[in-house]
């Protein structure tokens, strides 16, 4: 008799039971604990925040500079500057500093962050975000990268 013809009452057949359908605990699960560290929540927050259109960078300019030096010295590309996490009982309070692109509405961007970041943290880390405080630290102006790369100074303001 092949396994396809085996009767459904055999012990190794995958028939749903009360325990696998949400009843009592799964008897085949190995007991233990799971701990999610704040650094995990911090990384998920940083990555998911960067997914929002209009977010140019995380952190204030000083923290971004420190992150660039750290990346140069260690080779670590996981920059989580501008993300603060307080974690207790699988509930997170998150502070997020962002630089936004000129022309992007701050209210809409913050709404998008408040929708997307908690969802990503919950799905990936299994932690509930109970508070997300957003600080807009800077506005990235068009052409600012070109001025910084070329070493040119911006034109002086027009006199009246």
Secondary structure as GFF3:
##gff-version 3
##sequence-region A 1 160
A	DSSP	three_ten_helix	3	5	.	.	.	ID=ss1
A	DSSP	alpha_helix	38	50	.	.	.	ID=ss2
A	DSSP	beta_strand	55	58	.	.	.	ID=ss3
A	DSSP	alpha_helix	61	74	.	.	.	ID=ss4
A	DSSP	beta_strand	83	88	.	.	.	ID=ss5
A	DSSP	beta_strand	91	101	.	.	.	ID=ss6
A	DSSP	alpha_helix	106	125	.	.	.	ID=ss7
A	DSSP	beta_strand	128	140	.	.	.	ID=ss8
A	DSSP	alpha_helix	144	150	.	.	.	ID=ss9
###
